[in-house]
Amino acid sequence: MTKQTKILGGVLAGIALGAIVAMVISSDKDSALKDKVGDWFCDLLDKSKDKIAGVADMVKDQADRIKT
């Protein structure tokens, strides 16, 4: 990826996240939407933690291989 592509992707992701947060904050009447978005964020966070843990394990394995 080029630098411009990464920047554009980050900007678009920020816009999307901002829109979701704005919908959640502004929709006081519809708690079902808040629950769905909250569940989506929790699932996203759980998946991210799993991926980070996997990457950390791979880095540890590589470091152990280099040391030996």
N, CA, C and O atoms as a Tinker XYZ file with bonds, in Angstrom:
   272  protein
     1  N      0.837000   -1.186000    0.000000    73     2
     2  CA     0.000000    0.000000    0.000000    64     1     3
     3  C      0.875000    1.239000    0.000000    63     2     4     5
     4  O      1.933000    1.286000    0.627000    81     3
     5  N      0.410000    2.213000   -0.705000    73     3     6
     6  CA     1.146000    3.466000   -0.704000    64     5     7
     7  C      0.719000    4.313000    0.486000    63     6     8     9
     8  O     -0.285000    4.037000    1.144000    81     7
     9  N      1.494000    5.330000    0.738000    73     7    10
    10  CA     1.199000    6.201000    1.877000    64     9    11
    11  C     -0.157000    6.881000    1.711000    63    10    12    13
    12  O     -0.913000    7.021000    2.673000    81    11
    13  N     -0.458000    7.300000    0.487000    73    11    14
    14  CA    -1.729000    7.972000    0.222000    64    13    15
    15  C     -2.912000    7.027000    0.456000    63    14    16    17
    16  O     -3.953000    7.446000    0.963000    81    15
    17  N     -2.750000    5.765000    0.088000    73    15    18
    18  CA    -3.822000    4.791000    0.276000    64    17    19
    19  C     -4.084000    4.561000    1.760000    63    18    20    21
    20  O     -5.234000    4.466000    2.189000    81    19
    21  N     -3.017000    4.472000    2.534000    73    19    22
    22  CA    -3.175000    4.282000    3.976000    64    21    23
    23  C     -3.868000    5.479000    4.616000    63    22    24    25
    24  O     -4.732000    5.317000    5.478000    81    23
    25  N     -3.490000    6.672000    4.194000    73    23    26
    26  CA    -4.110000    7.886000    4.736000    64    25    27
    27  C     -5.586000    7.929000    4.378000    63    26    28    29
    28  O     -6.426000    8.222000    5.229000    81    27
    29  N     -5.903000    7.642000    3.135000    73    27    30
    30  CA    -7.297000    7.661000    2.682000    64    29    31
    31  C     -8.113000    6.607000    3.430000    63    30    32    33
    32  O     -9.245000    6.873000    3.833000    81    31
    33  N     -7.554000    5.428000    3.615000    73    31    34
    34  CA    -8.251000    4.379000    4.367000    64    33    35
    35  C     -8.510000    4.794000    5.797000    63    34    36    37
    36  O     -9.586000    4.538000    6.337000    81    35
    37  N     -7.524000    5.438000    6.420000    73    35    38
    38  CA    -7.694000    5.914000    7.791000    64    37    39
    39  C     -8.758000    6.984000    7.904000    63    38    40    41
    40  O     -9.547000    6.993000    8.849000    81    39
    41  N     -8.777000    7.886000    6.938000    73    39    42
    42  CA    -9.785000    8.953000    6.945000    64    41    43
    43  C    -11.182000    8.365000    6.782000    63    42    44    45
    44  O    -12.110000    8.749000    7.494000    81    43
    45  N    -11.328000    7.433000    5.845000    73    43    46
    46  CA   -12.643000    6.816000    5.630000    64    45    47
    47  C    -13.092000    6.006000    6.846000    63    46    48    49
    48  O    -14.272000    6.016000    7.198000    81    47
    49  N    -12.166000    5.311000    7.480000    73    47    50
    50  CA   -12.512000    4.562000    8.685000    64    49    51
    51  C    -12.924000    5.509000    9.806000    63    50    52    53
    52  O    -13.856000    5.213000   10.554000    81    51
    53  N    -12.244000    6.636000    9.930000    73    51    54
    54  CA   -12.602000    7.626000   10.936000    64    53    55
    55  C    -13.981000    8.212000   10.704000    63    54    56    57
    56  O    -14.750000    8.419000   11.643000    81    55
    57  N    -14.284000    8.475000    9.450000    73    55    58
    58  CA   -15.608000    9.014000    9.110000    64    57    59
    59  C    -16.693000    7.995000    9.466000    63    58    60    61
    60  O    -17.717000    8.350000   10.049000    81    59
    61  N    -16.464000    6.741000    9.117000    73    59    62
    62  CA   -17.451000    5.699000    9.411000    64    61    63
    63  C    -17.638000    5.538000   10.916000    63    62    64    65
    64  O    -18.767000    5.437000   11.395000    81    63
    65  N    -16.550000    5.514000   11.651000    73    63    66
    66  CA   -16.638000    5.379000   13.101000    64    65    67
    67  C    -17.343000    6.587000   13.715000    63    66    68    69
    68  O    -18.156000    6.435000   14.627000    81    67
    69  N    -17.041000    7.758000   13.228000    73    67    70
    70  CA   -17.711000    8.964000   13.723000    64    69    71
    71  C    -19.208000    8.936000   13.471000    63    70    72    73
    72  O    -19.997000    9.348000   14.321000    81    71
    73  N    -19.596000    8.446000   12.295000    73    71    74
    74  CA   -21.026000    8.356000   11.975000    64    73    75
    75  C    -21.731000    7.372000   12.904000    63    74    76    77
    76  O    -22.850000    7.628000   13.349000    81    75
    77  N    -21.084000    6.259000   13.194000    73    75    78
    78  CA   -21.688000    5.271000   14.093000    64    77    79
    79  C    -21.837000    5.833000   15.497000    63    78    80    81
    80  O    -22.880000    5.670000   16.130000    81    79
    81  N    -20.803000    6.491000   15.978000    73    79    82
    82  CA   -20.860000    7.076000   17.320000    64    81    83
    83  C    -21.935000    8.156000   17.378000    63    82    84    85
    84  O    -22.659000    8.248000   18.369000    81    83
    85  N    -22.049000    8.970000   16.338000    73    83    86
    86  CA   -23.072000   10.011000   16.308000    64    85    87
    87  C    -24.471000    9.405000   16.336000    63    86    88    89
    88  O    -25.359000    9.929000   17.009000    81    87
    89  N    -24.676000    8.306000   15.613000    73    87    90
    90  CA   -25.994000    7.656000   15.632000    64    89    91
    91  C    -26.313000    7.124000   17.020000    63    90    92    93
    92  O    -27.447000    7.240000   17.486000    81    91
    93  N    -25.327000    6.545000   17.680000    73    91    94
    94  CA   -25.555000    5.988000   19.007000    64    93    95
    95  C    -25.872000    7.095000   20.008000    63    94    96    97
    96  O    -26.791000    6.964000   20.817000    81    95
    97  N    -25.125000    8.163000   19.951000    73    95    98
    98  CA   -25.333000    9.264000   20.894000    64    97    99
    99  C    -26.663000    9.955000   20.659000    63    98   100   101
   100  O    -27.348000   10.322000   21.613000    81    99
   101  N    -27.036000   10.137000   19.400000    73    99   102
   102  CA   -28.244000   10.900000   19.096000    64   101   103
   103  C    -29.525000   10.087000   19.228000    63   102   104   105
   104  O    -30.607000   10.671000   19.295000    81   103
   105  N    -29.441000    8.779000   19.267000    73   103   106
   106  CA   -30.660000    7.971000   19.297000    64   105   107
   107  C    -30.991000    7.558000   20.729000    63   106   108   109
   108  O    -30.785000    6.408000   21.117000    81   107
   109  N    -31.501000    8.497000   21.499000    73   107   110
   110  CA   -31.866000    8.207000   22.879000    64   109   111
   111  C    -33.103000    7.314000   22.963000    63   110   112   113
   112  O    -33.258000    6.565000   23.928000    81   111
   113  N    -33.969000    7.384000   21.979000    73   111   114
   114  CA   -35.219000    6.646000   22.033000    64   113   115
   115  C    -35.044000    5.180000   21.655000    63   114   116   117
   116  O    -35.759000    4.319000   22.167000    81   115
   117  N    -34.107000    4.893000   20.768000    73   115   118
   118  CA   -33.973000    3.544000   20.236000    64   117   119
   119  C    -32.809000    2.827000   20.905000    63   118   120   121
   120  O    -31.672000    2.894000   20.437000    81   119
   121  N    -33.103000    2.145000   21.996000    73   119   122
   122  CA   -32.043000    1.449000   22.713000    64   121   123
   123  C    -31.615000    0.179000   21.979000    63   122   124   125
   124  O    -30.526000   -0.335000   22.236000    81   123
   125  N    -32.439000   -0.332000   21.077000    73   123   126
   126  CA   -32.062000   -1.523000   20.315000    64   125   127
   127  C    -30.868000   -1.222000   19.424000    63   126   128   129
   128  O    -29.977000   -2.059000   19.279000    81   127
   129  N    -30.840000   -0.036000   18.826000    73   127   130
   130  CA   -29.711000    0.361000   17.992000    64   129   131
   131  C    -28.442000    0.467000   18.832000    63   130   132   133
   132  O    -27.368000    0.037000   18.413000    81   131
   133  N    -28.581000    1.043000   20.016000    73   131   134
   134  CA   -27.434000    1.161000   20.907000    64   133   135
   135  C    -26.907000   -0.220000   21.294000    63   134   136   137
   136  O    -25.695000   -0.431000   21.352000    81   135
   137  N    -27.807000   -1.151000   21.555000    73   135   138
   138  CA   -27.397000   -2.500000   21.923000    64   137   139
   139  C    -26.664000   -3.190000   20.776000    63   138   140   141
   140  O    -25.645000   -3.848000   20.983000    81   139
   141  N    -27.199000   -3.029000   19.561000    73   139   142
   142  CA   -26.567000   -3.651000   18.396000    64   141   143
   143  C    -25.177000   -3.077000   18.155000    63   142   144   145
   144  O    -24.225000   -3.821000   17.917000    81   143
   145  N    -25.063000   -1.761000   18.215000    73   143   146
   146  CA   -23.767000   -1.123000   17.988000    64   145   147
   147  C    -22.810000   -1.475000   19.115000    63   146   148   149
   148  O    -21.629000   -1.722000   18.870000    81   147
   149  N    -23.301000   -1.502000   20.334000    73   147   150
   150  CA   -22.454000   -1.884000   21.463000    64   149   151
   151  C    -21.948000   -3.310000   21.332000    63   150   152   153
   152  O    -20.780000   -3.586000   21.605000    81   151
   153  N    -22.824000   -4.216000   20.914000    73   151   154
   154  CA   -22.415000   -5.602000   20.699000    64   153   155
   155  C    -21.390000   -5.700000   19.577000    63   154   156   157
   156  O    -20.435000   -6.472000   19.665000    81   155
   157  N    -21.593000   -4.913000   18.519000    73   155   158
   158  CA   -20.656000   -4.917000   17.396000    64   157   159
   159  C    -19.275000   -4.443000   17.853000    63   158   160   161
   160  O    -18.261000   -5.035000   17.483000    81   159
   161  N    -19.234000   -3.372000   18.661000    73   159   162
   162  CA   -17.954000   -2.875000   19.165000    64   161   163
   163  C    -17.285000   -3.911000   20.066000    63   162   164   165
   164  O    -16.070000   -4.095000   19.998000    81   163
   165  N    -18.060000   -4.586000   20.904000    73   163   166
   166  CA   -17.492000   -5.619000   21.778000    64   165   167
   167  C    -16.921000   -6.772000   20.953000    63   166   168   169
   168  O    -15.832000   -7.268000   21.241000    81   167
   169  N    -17.659000   -7.194000   19.931000    73   167   170
   170  CA   -17.162000   -8.259000   19.067000    64   169   171
   171  C    -15.889000   -7.829000   18.348000    63   170   172   173
   172  O    -14.942000   -8.606000   18.227000    81   171
   173  N    -15.876000   -6.596000   17.876000    73   171   174
   174  CA   -14.693000   -6.075000   17.181000    64   173   175
   175  C    -13.494000   -6.028000   18.119000    63   174   176   177
   176  O    -12.380000   -6.374000   17.727000    81   175
   177  N    -13.721000   -5.604000   19.343000    73   175   178
   178  CA   -12.645000   -5.542000   20.327000    64   177   179
   179  C    -12.126000   -6.937000   20.656000    63   178   180   181
   180  O    -10.917000   -7.138000   20.772000    81   179
   181  N    -13.033000   -7.902000   20.808000    73   179   182
   182  CA   -12.622000   -9.277000   21.096000    64   181   183
   183  C    -11.794000   -9.858000   19.952000    63   182   184   185
   184  O    -10.779000  -10.515000   20.183000    81   183
   185  N    -12.232000   -9.613000   18.723000    73   183   186
   186  CA   -11.478000  -10.113000   17.570000    64   185   187
   187  C    -10.105000   -9.467000   17.501000    63   186   188   189
   188  O     -9.115000  -10.128000   17.186000    81   187
   189  N    -10.046000   -8.173000   17.798000    73   187   190
   190  CA    -8.765000   -7.472000   17.768000    64   189   191
   191  C     -7.817000   -8.026000   18.825000    63   190   192   193
   192  O     -6.626000   -8.203000   18.565000    81   191
   193  N     -8.342000   -8.298000   20.010000    73   191   194
   194  CA    -7.510000   -8.867000   21.075000    64   193   195
   195  C     -6.966000  -10.228000   20.660000    63   194   196   197
   196  O     -5.802000  -10.539000   20.911000    81   195
   197  N     -7.814000  -11.042000   20.023000    73   195   198
   198  CA    -7.373000  -12.360000   19.573000    64   197   199
   199  C     -6.270000  -12.241000   18.525000    63   198   200   201
   200  O     -5.282000  -12.973000   18.574000    81   199
   201  N     -6.438000  -11.324000   17.583000    73   199   202
   202  CA    -5.429000  -11.151000   16.546000    64   201   203
   203  C     -4.122000  -10.637000   17.132000    63   202   204   205
   204  O     -3.045000  -11.089000   16.744000    81   203
   205  N     -4.213000   -9.701000   18.059000    73   203   206
   206  CA    -3.000000   -9.155000   18.681000    64   205   207
   207  C     -2.290000  -10.237000   19.485000    63   206   208   209
   208  O     -1.061000  -10.308000   19.481000    81   207
   209  N     -3.053000  -11.074000   20.171000    73   207   210
   210  CA    -2.447000  -12.166000   20.932000    64   209   211
   211  C     -1.747000  -13.146000   19.994000    63   210   212   213
   212  O     -0.665000  -13.643000   20.305000    81   211
   213  N     -2.361000  -13.419000   18.855000    73   211   214
   214  CA    -1.736000  -14.307000   17.871000    64   213   215
   215  C     -0.445000  -13.731000   17.321000    63   214   216   217
   216  O      0.543000  -14.448000   17.161000    81   215
   217  N     -0.451000  -12.451000   17.036000    73   215   218
   218  CA     0.756000  -11.792000   16.533000    64   217   219
   219  C      1.833000  -11.793000   17.606000    63   218   220   221
   220  O      3.006000  -12.019000   17.308000    81   219
   221  N      1.448000  -11.545000   18.839000    73   219   222
   222  CA     2.420000  -11.548000   19.938000    64   221   223
   223  C      3.054000  -12.926000   20.082000    63   222   224   225
   224  O      4.259000  -13.032000   20.312000    81   223
   225  N      2.258000  -13.978000   19.950000    73   223   226
   226  CA     2.802000  -15.334000   20.028000    64   225   227
   227  C      3.778000  -15.603000   18.885000    63   226   228   229
   228  O      4.820000  -16.226000   19.090000    81   227
   229  N      3.444000  -15.138000   17.690000    73   227   230
   230  CA     4.343000  -15.329000   16.554000    64   229   231
   231  C      5.655000  -14.587000   16.763000    63   230   232   233
   232  O      6.719000  -15.107000   16.429000    81   231
   233  N      5.591000  -13.390000   17.307000    73   231   234
   234  CA     6.802000  -12.611000   17.564000    64   233   235
   235  C      7.657000  -13.307000   18.613000    63   234   236   237
   236  O      8.878000  -13.369000   18.472000    81   235
   237  N      7.032000  -13.830000   19.661000    73   235   238
   238  CA     7.781000  -14.555000   20.697000    64   237   239
   239  C      8.464000  -15.784000   20.113000    63   238   240   241
   240  O      9.620000  -16.066000   20.429000    81   239
   241  N      7.748000  -16.515000   19.260000    73   239   242
   242  CA     8.333000  -17.703000   18.634000    64   241   243
   243  C      9.532000  -17.333000   17.765000    63   242   244   245
   244  O     10.565000  -18.002000   17.804000    81   243
   245  N      9.391000  -16.279000   16.994000    73   243   246
   246  CA    10.499000  -15.839000   16.141000    64   245   247
   247  C     11.684000  -15.389000   16.985000    63   246   248   249
   248  O     12.833000  -15.680000   16.651000    81   247
   249  N     11.411000  -14.684000   18.069000    73   247   250
   250  CA    12.489000  -14.239000   18.953000    64   249   251
   251  C     13.199000  -15.425000   19.577000    63   250   252   253
   252  O     14.423000  -15.413000   19.708000    81   251
   253  N     12.455000  -16.447000   19.965000    73   251   254
   254  CA    13.065000  -17.654000   20.530000    64   253   255
   255  C     13.925000  -18.367000   19.495000    63   254   256   257
   256  O     14.995000  -18.884000   19.818000    81   255
   257  N     13.458000  -18.395000   18.253000    73   255   258
   258  CA    14.234000  -19.041000   17.194000    64   257   259
   259  C     15.531000  -18.294000   16.935000    63   258   260   261
   260  O     16.566000  -18.912000   16.684000    81   259
   261  N     15.482000  -16.984000   16.996000    73   259   262
   262  CA    16.663000  -16.179000   16.746000    64   261   263
   263  C     17.665000  -16.360000   17.868000    63   262   264   265
   264  O     18.869000  -16.408000   17.619000    81   263
   265  N     17.189000  -16.460000   19.096000    73   263   266
   266  CA    18.076000  -16.608000   20.250000    64   265   267
   267  C     18.811000  -17.945000   20.247000    63   266   268   269
   268  O     19.950000  -18.031000   20.706000    81   267
   269  N     18.157000  -18.995000   19.726000    73   267   270
   270  CA    18.788000  -20.317000   19.763000    64   269   271
   271  C     19.639000  -20.580000   18.570000    63   270   272
   272  O     20.234000  -21.652000   18.461000    81   271
